[in-house]
């Protein structure tokens, strides 16, 4: 699995949406990649969360609304938008949208929020206010006013209450899970670093080998071209024609030297005959090769 730093913005957005569908049932897509509805039941009542993702998501927190509107410490005043859920407050690129929504649903299912049309919503007595606050701390419902006052004045009791709060425990578990996941990814990256270094070295070696082979290939091609030009049949024919003419010219020079008395008759006969025979042989070969090349050209056209 790649670390999240290797994902682009679109991949991160898609991954967050995937976690929404993985960790929650009844996810309905209202607007592709932008708005989703998650239906659930709490104390036999049908409810839903509306999850809205801005174009800047996941760099910007998601907006989550509960329907129907309820009274709960996590919900903004005179609104149905959830703003106080720990997962939303501490949301980052390393959060999972699906887990955040799942934690909100579990909170509502543990302590069903009061609906605005309930009779008790109009109750402004201290006991009613304590009841609303106890949604986050259900155990407070078991205490009387004196015990609640004692907790309010005793920091040690407050710390103990916080330590035993299910939501904080869940948050700590989720944080620990995320930290373990990050540690696992880091260890996995470290373990793969040597392998990546070895592969990099191997690639560099192969590139060097390919470059050397290319240089050798070019050198061999130059040699081949030189030999191909040297032994080209047309070139050989031209060389034979030139060599035959050179032999005839040498024979004429020998005859001229003999006429001028520069050469004895025995030497003249030997050299002149040798040059005439050599010229005739070269001319014969040139004519034979020219005939063969003409036949070859005729066969290939």
C-alpha positions in Angstrom: 0.0 0.0 0.0 1.3 3.4 -0.9 1.7 6.1 1.7 -0.9 8.8 1.4 1.8 11.3 0.4 2.0 9.4 -2.9 -1.7 9.9 -3.8 -2.8 13.0 -5.7 -5.8 15.1 -4.6 -8.3 13.1 -6.7 -7.0 9.8 -5.3 -7.3 11.1 -1.7 -10.8 12.3 -2.3 -11.9 9.0 -3.8 -10.3 7.1 -1.0 -12.1 9.1 1.6 -15.5 8.5 -0.2 -14.6 4.7 -0.4 -14.1 4.6 3.4 -17.6 6.2 3.8 -19.1 3.3 2.0 -16.9 0.7 3.7 -17.6 1.6 7.3 -21.3 2.5 6.9 -24.4 0.9 5.6 -27.2 2.5 3.5 -25.0 5.1 1.9 -26.8 6.9 -0.9 -25.1 9.1 -3.5 -27.0 12.3 -4.0 -24.4 14.2 -6.0 -21.4 12.3 -7.4 -18.2 12.9 -5.4 -20.0 15.8 -3.6 -23.0 14.8 -1.5 -24.0 11.6 0.3 -26.8 10.5 2.6 -26.2 7.8 5.3 -29.4 6.4 6.8 -29.5 4.8 10.2 -31.9 4.1 13.1 -31.6 5.2 16.7 -34.0 3.9 19.3 -36.4 2.8 16.5 -36.4 6.1 14.8 -35.3 6.6 11.2 -32.6 9.2 10.9 -29.9 10.2 8.3 -26.7 12.1 8.0 -26.2 14.4 5.0 -22.4 14.5 4.1 -21.4 17.4 1.9 -17.9 17.5 0.4 -16.6 20.9 -0.9 -14.3 21.1 -4.0 -11.4 21.6 -1.6 -12.1 18.3 0.3 -10.1 16.5 1.8 -8.0 19.6 2.5 -11.1 21.1 3.9 -13.3 19.4 6.5 -16.6 17.8 5.3 -19.9 19.3 6.4 -22.3 16.9 8.1 -25.9 17.5 8.8 -28.4 15.4 10.8 -32.0 14.8 9.8 -34.4 15.3 11.4 -32.9 18.2 13.5 -32.1 17.3 17.1 -30.7 18.8 20.3 -27.2 17.6 21.0 -23.9 19.2 22.3 -22.2 18.3 19.0 -24.8 20.2 16.9 -24.5 23.9 16.2 -27.1 26.1 17.9 -30.3 26.7 15.9 -29.0 24.4 13.2 -28.8 20.7 12.2 -25.1 20.9 11.3 -22.7 18.7 13.4 -19.7 20.7 14.5 -18.6 19.3 17.8 -17.9 15.6 17.0 -14.2 14.9 17.9 -13.6 13.3 14.5 -14.7 16.5 12.8 -12.9 18.8 15.2 -9.6 16.9 14.7 -10.2 16.1 11.0 -7.0 16.0 8.8 -5.8 14.3 5.7 -4.9 11.3 7.8 -8.6 10.9 9.0 -11.0 8.4 7.5 -14.4 10.0 6.5 -16.1 6.7 7.0 -14.9 6.3 10.6 -15.9 9.9 11.5 -19.4 9.3 10.2 -19.5 5.9 11.9 -18.5 7.4 15.3 -21.3 10.1 14.9 -23.9 7.4 14.2 -22.8 5.3 17.2 -23.0 8.4 19.5 -26.6 9.1 18.3 -27.5 5.4 18.7 -26.0 5.3 22.3 -27.9 8.3 23.4 -30.7 9.3 21.1 -30.8 13.1 20.7 -34.0 14.9 21.7 -36.1 15.9 18.7 -37.3 19.5 18.7 -41.0 18.5 18.7 -40.6 16.4 21.9 -42.4 17.9 24.9 -39.3 17.9 27.0 -37.5 20.2 24.6 -39.4 23.1 26.1 -38.2 22.3 29.6 -35.7 24.9 30.7 -35.2 23.6 34.2 -31.6 22.8 35.5 -32.5 19.1 35.5 -33.4 19.4 31.8 -30.1 21.2 31.0 -28.2 18.5 32.8 -30.1 15.9 30.9 -29.0 17.5 27.6 -25.4 17.7 28.7 -25.5 14.1 29.9 -25.9 13.0 26.3 -22.1 13.2 26.0 -21.6 11.8 29.5 -24.5 9.3 30.1 -23.2 8.4 33.5 -24.1 11.8 34.8 -27.8 10.9 34.7 -27.1 8.6 37.7 -25.8 11.4 39.9 -27.9 13.9 42.0 -27.3 17.6 42.1 -24.9 17.5 45.0 -22.7 14.8 43.3 -22.7 16.8 40.1 -21.7 19.9 42.1 -18.9 17.9 43.7 -17.6 16.8 40.3 -17.8 20.4 39.1 -15.5 21.5 41.9 -13.1 18.5 42.0 -10.6 18.3 39.1 -9.7 14.7 40.1 -13.3 13.6 39.6 -13.4 15.4 36.3 -10.3 13.6 35.1 -11.7 10.3 36.2 -14.9 11.0 34.4 -13.0 11.9 31.2 -10.9 8.8 31.5 -14.0 6.6 31.5 -15.9 8.5 28.8 -16.7 6.1 25.9 -16.3 8.7 23.3 -12.8 9.7 24.4 -11.9 6.1 24.8 -13.1 5.5 21.2 -11.1 8.5 20.0 -8.0 7.2 21.7 -8.5 3.8 20.1 -8.9 5.4 16.7 -5.8 7.6 17.3 -3.8 4.6 18.4 -5.0 2.6 15.3 -4.0 5.5 13.0 -0.6 5.8 14.7 0.0 2.0 14.4 -1.0 2.2 10.7 1.5 5.1 10.2 4.2 3.2 12.0 3.5 0.1 9.9 3.7 2.1 6.7 7.0 3.8 7.8 8.5 0.4 8.7 7.3 -1.0 5.4 9.0 1.9 3.5 12.2 1.4 5.4 12.2 -2.3 4.7 11.7 -1.6 1.0 14.4 1.1 0.8 17.2 -1.4 0.3 15.3 -3.2 -2.4 14.6 0.1 -4.1 18.3 1.0 -3.9 19.3 -2.4 -5.4 16.8 -1.9 -8.2 18.1 1.6 -8.9 21.7 0.3 -9.1 20.6 -2.6 -11.4 18.8 -0.1 -13.7 21.9 2.1 -13.8 24.1 -0.9 -14.6 21.7 -2.0 -17.4 21.6 1.5 -18.9 25.5 1.6 -18.9 25.5 -1.8 -20.6 23.0 -0.7 -23.2 25.0 2.5 -23.9 28.2 0.4 -24.4 26.4 -2.1 -26.6 25.0 0.8 -28.7 28.5 2.2 -29.2 29.8 -1.2 -30.2 26.9 -1.6 -32.6 27.6 1.7 -34.2 31.3 0.9 -34.6 30.5 -2.5 -36.2 28.0 -0.8 -38.5 30.7 1.6 -39.7 33.1 -1.3 -40.3 30.4 -3.2 -42.1 29.6 -0.2 -44.3 33.2 0.2 -45.2 33.6 -3.4 -46.1 30.3 -3.4 -48.0 31.5 -0.4 -50.1 34.9 -2.0 -50.6 33.4 -5.3 -51.9 30.5 -3.9 -53.7 30.3 -5.7 -57.1 30.0 -2.5 -59.1 33.0 -1.1 -57.3 35.0 -4.3 -58.1 34.0 -4.0 -61.7 35.2 -0.4 -61.8 38.4 -1.3 -60.1 39.0 -4.1 -62.7 38.4 -1.7 -65.6 40.9 0.8 -64.1 43.4 -2.0 -63.4 43.1 -3.3 -67.0 43.8 0.1 -68.4 46.7 0.5 -66.0 48.2 -2.8 -67.2 47.8 -1.7 -70.9 49.5 1.6 -70.1 52.4 -0.2 -68.4 52.8 -2.4 -71.4 52.9 0.6 -73.7 55.6 2.3 -71.4 57.6 -0.9 -71.6 57.4 -1.0 -75.4 58.4 2.7 -75.6 61.5 2.0 -73.4 62.4 -0.9 -75.7 62.1 1.3 -78.8 64.3 3.9 -77.2 66.9 1.2 -76.4 66.5 1.4 -72.7 65.7 -2.3 -72.3 67.2 -5.5 -73.7 65.0 -7.7 -75.8 64.8 -10.5 -73.3 63.6 -8.2 -70.6 61.2 -6.5 -72.9 59.6 -9.8 -74.0 59.2 -10.9 -70.4 57.7 -7.7 -69.0 55.6 -6.8 -72.0 54.0 -10.2 -72.2 53.4 -10.2 -68.4 51.6 -6.8 -68.6 49.6 -7.7 -71.7 48.4 -11.0 -70.1 47.5 -9.2 -66.8 45.6 -6.5 -68.6 43.7 -9.1 -70.7 42.8 -11.1 -67.7 41.5 -8.1 -65.8 39.5 -7.0 -68.8 38.0 -10.5 -69.1 37.0 -10.5 -65.5 35.5 -7.0 -65.7 33.4 -8.0 -68.8 32.2 -11.2 -67.1 31.3 -9.3 -63.9 29.5 -6.6 -65.9 27.5 -9.2 -67.7 26.5 -10.9 -64.4 25.5 -7.5 -62.9 23.4 -6.7 -65.9 21.6 -10.1 -65.6 21.1 -9.5 -61.9 19.6 -6.0 -62.5 17.3 -7.4 -65.1 16.1 -10.2 -62.8 15.3 -7.7 -60.0 13.4 -5.2 -62.1 
